[in-house]
Amino acid sequence: CQPVPKPESRVEVCELNPCPPRWKVTPAGPCSSSCGLGLAVQLVTCVQTLHGQEVLQEEHLCPVAEKPLTSVPCVIRTCSYEWSFSEWSECSTSCGNGIQTRQDFCLSSLTHKPVNPLFCRHFPKAIVVRGCSAGPCPEQGGTQSPGAQLQPVTPATHLPTAAAAPEHRHKELGVPLSAGPQEQTKPSGGEEDTAKRSFLCVCGNLFLNATGMINMTGVESRDCTVTIGRPLREEISVTILESSLNCTAGEILLFSGRMMWRTGCRKLPLSLINSRTNTLIVKQRVVLPGNGVILQYNSRTATKKYYQDCDQQLFGPQGEIVNPVQFPAERQGPVCRTFITVAPRQRISIRALNADLGPEGNQTHFNYILVRDVSTMKTVVFRGKQQFLWQSTGSQAEIEFHE
C-alpha cells in the first residue's frame, strides 16, 4: 500500500446496547469457625455497567437461577477437638427388644480431657441411643402377644416378590401378596364371633390383589382407612359403585398417593380415581352410623414411568434390605430408593444391623442414607457407621441410598 496515500488514524466513539445486569460478588468475610469446616459470608449484588460506571440494580433484574451463594464453605485449620463417647449401657430389657444409651462429651486432642461442648458444635455427632435385642421372651401360657404374627389368607394371585427374584437386593418375610386384606388378629376359644366380625371389617387393611371390591359401609369407626398396593410398574384405578355419605354432615372420602391427593363427597357414584403410582390410600370419614361407600379397584400397567430401575417396593410385615451395590462407573446414575408400605393400622421400624458409609469425619458427605416418613414428609439422614433405629408415624416410608 506504499504508493497509496495513507489516511490519518482516527478513533471514533461507539455505544452499543448497554450490557444486561449481572451479579457482582465481593470477597468473602471471615470464617464462622476458628477451625474445621465453617461458613464465610460474601456480599452478592446486582449491578449494571452504564457509561463505564457500575450502577446498583434491583435483584429481580439479574438472572435468579445464576445467583451465587451468599455463604461458602471455608476451612482454616484442623480442629483439635472431637466428640468422644462412653461405653454403651446394658440393654433396657431382659428379653425382647429394648434400647441402649451412651454419654457424649467434647474431648481436646491435646490434653485428652473433656472441655465445653461448644468447642465441638461444628462437628457431626454420632447417635447416643440405639436399639438392642436381649433374645426371645419366654412364652406365657402358649398365647401370642397381639400383632406378633399376621394371619395369612388364601392367596389367589402371587406377584413376584424380592425373595424370589435374584436380581433384587432384599428379601421379604411373612405374608405374600394375596387376594384379600392382611388380618392381624387370630381367633381363639370363645371369641370366634368377635374375630369373625373383625375379619369382615376392612378398616386398617392392606389389599394386594390385582382387582377387588372394598365395602366400607356399616363400619363402626368414624375414620376408616384402607391401602391398595401393587408392584412399581403398575397403577391403580378405583370406581365408586355406591355412596351413602352425608355431605352436609361433613362426611367425606379422601384419596392419597405419592403423586396425587383428592377429596370428595358429592357426585361420587360411578366416578373414577386414578392413582398414577402403585399405591393408593383411601380414607373414609363418616358421622352417621351405616353410611359409607363401596369401591371396586383394578390395576394396570402404568402409562408413565415414575420410578428408577433400581427402585424396590416392599409390602411384607418384615424383611431385609441390602444397600444396592454401585460400581464406580455407575456413580452418576439415579439415586436408588426402597418404598415400604404396610397396612394403615401398622407402623414401620427400620433397624440398621450394619452400616459403613465411610469415615464419620469425611466432609464430602456424598455417602449417606436418607429415610423419609411419607405421612409427615420429614426426612432423616444417617452417615458414617451409625447403627440406627428409625420408626415411622404412618404406614409408608421411603429410603434413598446416595452413592
C-alpha positions in Angstrom: 0.0 0.0 0.0 3.1 2.3 0.0 2.1 4.1 -3.3 -1.3 4.9 -2.0 -1.7 7.9 0.4 -2.3 6.6 4.0 -5.4 8.1 5.7 -5.0 9.6 9.1 -5.6 7.4 12.1 -9.0 8.1 13.7 -10.7 6.9 16.9 -14.5 7.1 16.9 -16.7 6.7 20.0 -19.3 4.0 19.6 -22.0 2.9 22.0 -23.9 -0.4 21.6 -26.8 -1.5 23.7 -26.0 -1.5 27.4 -24.8 -4.7 28.9 -27.5 -6.6 30.8 -27.4 -6.6 34.7 -25.1 -9.1 36.2 -24.2 -10.5 39.7 -21.2 -9.0 41.5 -19.5 -10.9 44.3 -17.4 -9.2 46.9 -14.6 -11.1 48.7 -15.9 -13.4 51.4 -15.7 -12.3 55.1 -14.1 -14.2 58.0 -14.8 -17.9 58.5 -17.5 -18.7 61.1 -15.3 -21.4 62.6 -11.9 -21.0 64.1 -11.0 -24.5 62.9 -12.5 -27.2 60.8 -15.4 -26.7 58.4 -17.2 -23.3 58.6 -19.1 -20.8 56.5 -18.0 -17.4 55.2 -20.5 -14.8 54.1 -20.0 -12.9 50.8 -21.9 -9.9 49.5 -23.8 -10.6 46.3 -25.4 -7.6 44.5 -27.0 -7.0 41.1 -25.1 -4.3 39.1 -25.2 -2.9 35.5 -22.4 -1.0 33.7 -23.7 2.3 32.3 -21.3 4.8 30.7 -18.4 3.0 32.3 -19.8 3.0 35.8 -21.4 0.2 37.8 -24.9 1.1 38.9 -26.7 -0.9 41.6 -29.9 -2.5 40.3 -32.8 -4.4 41.9 -32.1 -8.2 42.3 -35.0 -9.3 40.2 -33.3 -7.8 37.1 -30.5 -10.3 37.4 -31.0 -14.0 36.4 -32.2 -15.6 39.6 -31.0 -19.1 38.6 -27.4 -17.8 38.3 -27.2 -16.0 41.7 -24.0 -17.1 43.5 -24.2 -18.4 47.1 -24.1 -15.9 49.8 -22.4 -18.4 52.2 -19.4 -20.5 51.0 -17.6 -23.3 52.9 -14.3 -22.4 54.5 -11.6 -24.3 56.4 -8.9 -22.5 58.4 -7.1 -25.4 60.1 -7.8 -28.8 61.5 -9.6 -28.7 64.8 -8.0 -30.0 68.0 -11.3 -31.1 69.4 -13.5 -34.1 68.8 -16.6 -35.9 70.1 -15.9 -38.9 72.4 -18.4 -41.3 73.9 -18.8 -43.6 76.9 -19.5 -47.3 76.6 -23.0 -48.4 75.6 -25.2 -49.2 78.6 -26.8 -52.6 79.1 -30.0 -53.4 77.1 -33.0 -51.8 78.8 -34.9 -55.1 78.8 -34.1 -58.6 79.9 -35.7 -60.1 76.8 -37.1 -58.9 73.5 -36.3 -55.5 72.0 -35.0 -52.6 74.0 -32.6 -49.6 73.8 -29.0 -48.8 74.8 -27.7 -45.4 75.6 -24.3 -43.7 76.0 -23.0 -40.3 77.0 -21.2 -37.9 74.7 -18.6 -35.3 75.6 -16.2 -33.0 73.8 -12.5 -34.0 74.1 -9.4 -32.0 73.5 -6.9 -33.9 71.3 -4.0 -32.1 73.0 -4.9 -32.7 76.7 -7.2 -35.7 76.2 -9.6 -34.1 78.7 -13.3 -33.1 78.4 -13.9 -29.4 77.5 -17.0 -27.3 77.0 -19.3 -28.9 74.3 -19.3 -25.6 72.4 -15.9 -26.4 71.1 -17.3 -29.4 69.2 -20.5 -27.8 68.0 -19.4 -27.7 64.3 -18.6 -31.5 64.2 -21.2 -34.1 63.4 -22.1 -36.2 66.4 -22.9 -39.9 66.3 -26.1 -41.4 67.8 -26.4 -41.8 71.6 -29.4 -44.1 71.5 -29.7 -47.4 69.6 -31.9 -50.5 69.6 -30.9 -53.8 71.1 -32.2 -57.3 71.4 -31.9 -59.4 74.6 -33.2 -62.6 73.0 -36.7 -64.0 72.7 -39.0 -63.7 75.7 -40.4 -67.0 77.2 -43.9 -67.9 76.1 -46.6 -67.4 78.7 -49.4 -69.9 78.6 -48.9 -70.6 74.9 -50.6 -67.3 73.9 -49.2 -64.8 71.4 -48.8 -61.2 72.0 -51.1 -59.0 69.9 -49.7 -58.4 66.5 -46.9 -60.9 66.9 -47.8 -62.7 63.7 -50.0 -61.8 60.7 -52.6 -64.4 59.9 -52.1 -65.4 56.2 -55.1 -65.6 53.9 -55.6 -67.9 51.0 -53.6 -66.4 48.1 -55.3 -66.0 44.8 -52.6 -64.3 42.8 -48.9 -64.3 43.7 -46.8 -61.5 42.4 -43.0 -61.7 42.1 -41.5 -60.7 45.4 -37.9 -59.8 46.3 -37.3 -63.2 47.9 -38.0 -65.0 44.6 -36.2 -62.5 42.3 -32.4 -63.0 42.3 -31.7 -59.5 40.9 -33.3 -57.8 43.9 -31.0 -57.0 46.8 -33.6 -57.5 49.6 -36.0 -60.2 50.8 -39.5 -60.0 52.3 -40.7 -62.4 55.0 -44.2 -63.2 56.2 -47.5 -62.7 54.3 -47.3 -63.0 50.4 -49.3 -60.8 48.1 -52.8 -62.2 48.4 -56.4 -61.8 47.3 -57.8 -60.3 50.5 -56.7 -57.9 53.2 -53.9 -58.7 55.7 -55.5 -59.6 59.0 -53.7 -59.1 62.3 -56.0 -60.9 64.8 -56.3 -64.7 65.2 -59.5 -66.3 66.5 -59.2 -68.5 69.6 -61.6 -70.1 72.0 -64.9 -68.5 72.6 -64.0 -65.3 70.7 -64.9 -66.7 67.2 -67.8 -64.4 66.7 -65.8 -61.3 67.6 -62.9 -62.4 65.4 -65.3 -63.1 62.5 -66.8 -59.5 62.8 -63.2 -58.2 62.9 -62.3 -60.1 59.7 -65.4 -58.6 58.0 -64.2 -55.1 58.9 -62.0 -53.8 56.1 -60.7 -50.8 58.1 -56.9 -50.7 58.6 -56.2 -53.4 56.0 -53.8 -53.6 53.0 -55.1 -55.0 49.7 -52.6 -56.5 47.4 -54.6 -58.3 44.7 -54.8 -57.1 41.1 -58.5 -56.4 41.4 -61.2 -56.5 44.1 -64.1 -54.8 45.8 -64.0 -53.0 49.1 -67.2 -52.4 51.1 -66.7 -49.5 53.6 -70.4 -49.2 54.6 -71.7 -50.0 58.1 -68.2 -49.7 59.7 -68.3 -48.8 63.4 -65.3 -46.4 63.4 -65.7 -42.8 62.3 -62.4 -42.9 60.3 -61.8 -46.0 58.1 -58.6 -46.2 56.1 -57.5 -48.9 53.6 -54.5 -49.1 51.3 -54.2 -50.8 47.9 -50.7 -51.8 46.8 -49.3 -53.2 43.5 -45.8 -53.6 42.0 -43.9 -50.5 41.0 -44.7 -51.0 37.3 -48.4 -50.7 37.8 -51.0 -48.0 38.7 -54.4 -48.3 40.3 -57.9 -47.1 39.2 -60.9 -47.1 41.6 -64.5 -46.8 40.7 -67.0 -45.8 43.4 -70.0 -48.1 42.9 -72.2 -46.8 45.7 -72.1 -43.9 48.2 -74.4 -43.0 51.1 -72.2 -40.3 52.5 -74.0 -37.3 54.1 -72.1 -34.3 52.7 -74.0 -31.7 54.7 -72.9 -33.6 57.9 -69.2 -33.3 56.9 -68.8 -36.9 55.7 -66.0 -37.2 53.1 -63.8 -39.6 51.1 -60.1 -38.9 50.7 -57.6 -40.5 48.2 -53.9 -40.0 48.5 -50.8 -41.4 46.8 -47.2 -40.3 46.2 -48.2 -38.1 43.3 -51.9 -37.2 43.9 -54.4 -36.1 46.5 -58.1 -35.8 46.1 -61.2 -35.4 48.3 -64.9 -35.6 47.5 -68.4 -36.3 48.7 -71.0 -35.2 46.1 -71.5 -37.0 42.8 -69.3 -39.9 43.9 -71.2 -42.8 42.4 -69.5 -44.1 39.2 -66.7 -41.6 39.4 -63.2 -42.8 38.6 -60.0 -42.2 40.5 -56.5 -42.9 39.1 -53.6 -43.3 41.5 -50.7 -42.5 39.0 -48.5 -44.8 41.1 -48.6 -48.3 42.6 -50.1 -47.4 46.0 -53.3 -45.7 46.9 -54.7 -44.8 50.4 -58.4 -44.4 50.8 -59.8 -42.8 53.9 -63.5 -42.5 54.7 -64.8 -40.2 57.4 -68.4 -40.7 58.5 -70.7 -39.2 61.1 -73.9 -41.2 60.9 -73.7 -45.0 61.5 -74.2 -47.2 58.5 -73.1 -44.6 55.9 -70.1 -45.3 53.6 -69.0 -46.2 50.1 -68.5 -49.4 48.1 -65.4 -49.4 45.9 -64.1 -51.5 43.0 -60.4 -51.3 42.1 -58.3 -52.6 39.2 -54.6 -52.4 38.4 -52.9 -51.9 35.0 -49.5 -51.1 33.6 -48.6 -47.5 34.3 -48.8 -45.1 31.4 -45.7 -43.2 32.6 -42.6 -44.5 34.4 -42.5 -42.8 37.8 -39.6 -44.9 39.3 -36.0 -45.8 38.7 -34.9 -49.2 37.5 -33.0 -49.8 40.8 -36.0 -48.8 43.0 -37.7 -51.5 45.1 -41.1 -51.9 46.7 -41.7 -53.8 50.0 -45.1 -54.8 51.4 -44.5 -57.6 53.9 -44.7 -57.2 57.7 -40.9 -57.8 58.0 -37.8 -58.2 55.8 -34.2 -57.3 55.0 -32.9 -54.5 52.8 -29.3 -54.5 51.5 -27.8 -51.3 50.1 -27.6 -51.7 46.3 -24.0 -52.1 45.2 -23.0 -49.5 42.7 -19.7 -49.7 40.8 -17.6 -46.6 40.1 -18.9 -46.3 36.5 -22.5 -46.1 37.9 -22.0 -43.4 40.5 -23.6 -40.7 38.2 -26.7 -42.8 37.9 -30.0 -42.3 39.7 -30.5 -42.5 43.4 -31.8 -45.9 44.4 -35.0 -45.9 46.6 -36.8 -48.5 48.6 -40.5 -47.9 49.2 -42.1 -49.6 52.2 -45.9 -49.8 52.5 -47.7 -51.7 55.3 -51.4 -51.8 56.5 -52.7 -48.5 57.6 -53.1 -49.7 61.2 -49.4 -50.7 61.3 -46.2 -48.7 61.7 -42.7 -49.2 60.3 -39.5 -49.8 62.3 -36.1 -49.8 60.4 -33.1 -51.0 62.2 -29.6 -50.7 60.7 -27.8 -54.0 61.5 -24.6 -52.9 59.8 -23.7 -49.6 58.2 -20.4 -48.4 56.9 -20.7 -45.2 54.8 -17.1 -44.2 55.2 -15.3 -42.2 57.9 -17.6 -40.0 60.0 -15.2 -37.1 59.6 -15.5 -37.1 55.8 -16.6 -33.6 54.9 -17.8 -34.5 51.4 -21.0 -36.1 52.7 -21.6 -37.9 49.4 -22.4 -41.2 51.1 -25.5 -41.3 53.3 -28.8 -43.0 53.8 -32.0 -40.8 53.7 -35.2 -42.1 55.3 -38.4 -40.2 54.7 -41.7 -40.5 56.7 -44.3 -40.2 53.9 -47.1 -39.1 56.2 -45.2 -36.1 57.5 -42.7 -35.8 54.7 -39.9 -35.4 57.3 -36.5 -36.8 56.4 -33.6 -38.1 58.5 -30.1 -38.5 57.2 -27.7 -41.2 58.5 -23.9 -41.1 57.8 -20.8 -42.9 58.9 -21.2 -46.1 60.9 -24.5 -45.4 62.7 -26.4 -48.5 63.7 -29.6 -46.5 63.8 -33.2 -47.4 64.8 -35.9 -45.4 62.9 -39.7 -45.5 63.4 -42.5 -44.1 61.3 -45.5 -42.1 62.3 -47.6 -43.5 59.3 -47.7 -46.7 57.2 -45.4 -45.6 54.4 -41.7 -44.9 54.3 -39.0 -44.3 51.6 -35.3 -45.0 51.8 -32.7 -43.4 49.5 -29.2 -44.8 49.1 -26.8 -42.0 48.0 -23.6 -43.3 46.4 
